[in-house]
Amino acid sequence: MNSTQSQKNDYWASALRQPRNMVARTAWIIAACGLVTVLAWPLRDALDPANIAMLYLLAVALVAMRAGKYAALTAAFLSTGLLDFFFIYPRFSFTVGDVQYVVTLVVMLAVALIVGNLTIILQRQAAEAIERERQSCALYQLASQLAGISSLDQVASATRDFLHQAQSCQSVLLMRRNDALQPVEQAYRLGSEMQSAAAFAAMQQSLTRHMQESDNYWLFLPLLGSTYVRGVLAIDFGTCSPAAINEKLALYEAIASLVAISVERLHFVEVAQRTQLQMTDERLRSAILSALSHDIRTPLTVLYGMSDTLLLAELSPAARDTVVAMREQALRLNSMVSNLLDMAKLRAGNIRLNQEWQPVEEVIGASIKLLGEALARHPVTVQLPPDMPLLKFDAVLMERVLCNLLENAAKYAPPSSAITISAQVDGNKASLSVRDSGSGFSENKLDKVFDLFERGNAESSVPGVGLGLAICRSIVEAHGGEIHASNCDGGCVTFTLPLGDPPVIETDDSDE
């Protein structure tokens, strides 16, 4: 709102402001009616009483505009009496000589009352229009300030300054943190338990709360976001009356709505920036992994082949042990590189599923056979229900999932301890579990063990880079399933697959 418009509004507001002093109102009545009487007295013989009555109506309208309703009623009766006393024959008497002037006096009184009442109504409407315009301009000012703000501290400061300058009150901005309210600015916080309780109730109920403590009146406005209440705006009005606050309650709720929109905008901007950084980080990581995997695989293959060639030659026992160790380390490093390459492909979304209906026991058997040496010291028990249906999955990828889970269990399980593979049908999905008798997963990492490069113990002597479980999650989620880890007498990883509508397996029951 520019300064010229503000000055105009202030002028009309002051012009429409009525005096609250009874003496001032009485002075307006006497001055207006007396001035008309003095001005009309020299013209008493030239003007008809009906015309003089018009002047008194003007005085009544002026009194109504400046002194209020009851002053206008008094001025109407006083004007009628003055007209009768000074301008209707016989003069200086309230006796009416002509009957027609009785009608004039009655009509004048009625019209004066109507004009006074209409003037007051128009005056009130004009004052309300000016106040609404002032509030709209103030809200526009606040919205303009909040639009360019980039932090919660700035939101709290701008709101506090606006309320102090425009409404002469103090404010405290409280934000929601884990079902609790915390002040944005530590220098501005609630001072009592009653205030904190009222603010928390406003947040929980999503409703405006009023509270009067000592001589101070408080208003607690919830900041309603698109999904939940993001905080509370607490306003301290000091010794202001509740009636005056209720008249402007819509304004304060609009201010709280603007603050809530600004807070939510900052939240979504932060989420968008964080998501953008994560996407960029993931793309860069996948590109690096893919490049490294391709570049390292070739020398590893050469190194592995050279190790096999050396084993065919006649070597001393010490040299043979060295070649065998070199061959095993090359094979292990090749496995890690394969995991890196597979993870890069999975993260890039370049995965195509060759799904077919097939029995799960076949892929379990193939996985156990593939990990023959790794499972040599761990007896594997398979527990499948007799009516286990066919499942639709990519056999190669599902074999990779089971191999990674079995290898992970063999790494952390005590020597000679059993590893159990079990399956069951639960509603519209089938679940498969791999359980070992080891120490299990860290309780604070159960939700993170499937992240990229995440290990149960970063300082563990067990070889690995934390890719196996991440690959398992990507493959299982590509099949439309879920995977999670738990601890129950050891470590356990369970993943689910959609049951779908498997075909019926026909059996031959004919007699030979």
URFENWO-V800588 format. One record per helix or strand. SS is the DSSP state (@ for helix, = for strand). FROM is the first residue (numbers start at 0). LEN is the number of residues. If there is no record, write none. Layout:
ss:SS from:FROM len:LEN
ss:SS from:FROM len:LEN
This chain:
ss:@ from:2 len:14
ss:@ from:21 len:20
ss:@ from:48 len:19
ss:@ from:68 len:19
ss:@ from:98 len:49
ss:@ from:151 len:16
ss:= from:169 len:7
ss:= from:180 len:3
ss:@ from:192 len:13
ss:= from:208 len:5
ss:= from:215 len:9
ss:= from:228 len:8
ss:@ from:241 len:6
ss:@ from:248 len:64
ss:@ from:316 len:32
ss:= from:354 len:4
ss:@ from:359 len:11
ss:= from:379 len:4
ss:= from:390 len:4
ss:@ from:394 len:18
ss:= from:418 len:8
ss:= from:428 len:7
ss:@ from:442 len:3
ss:@ from:467 len:11
ss:= from:482 len:5
ss:= from:490 len:8
